[in-house]
Amino acid sequence: MDPFTCLRVHVLEYIVESKNVGMNELSKFLSITPPSATSIVNKLVRSGVIARVADRHDRRKVLLAVTPKGKIVLKKGKAYIEEHMGKIFSVLNNQELEQLIHLVKKLVDTHS
């Protein structure tokens, strides 16, 4: 799976889970500039997996919505990532997995 596909799954999942996501929220979530988020969104809109929709309460605000095609892509992408990660982690024994979890938590806590 190429990096853009992983990013696509990540973005789709965020939009589905968060509801009422606009460009500012997405750029903050991804820790990128708004123009970079716009570039990603434009590609996703062109591929038909998300759509821009007007906010019902504020017509000036544009929200992002996952299309039916996007929901299929998200489901397949999550399954692929889960399978791929399972293969990667299958070479580790329980002690190594616990060490990995400990190290990842330490890194996350350090940068939170």
C-alpha angles and dihedrals in degrees: 000000000000121000093253090057091051089048090048091054090047092051094045092050091050093050093048094047099041103044120202094042118171131184094270093053091047094049091050092047092051092040091232135120120273092248090054090049089049090054091052092046092049090056091048092049091049090051090051099239097114135025134204113236132181117250110251091222099041115026090194092065119081119210130194123237131184113238125220088260088051091054090055091048090049093051093048092043094051091048091050093049092047091050093045093048090048090057092048095050095041090082091062124084122221094269092051091048090052090050091049092050091049092050094047091049089050091052093047093048091049092054099039 
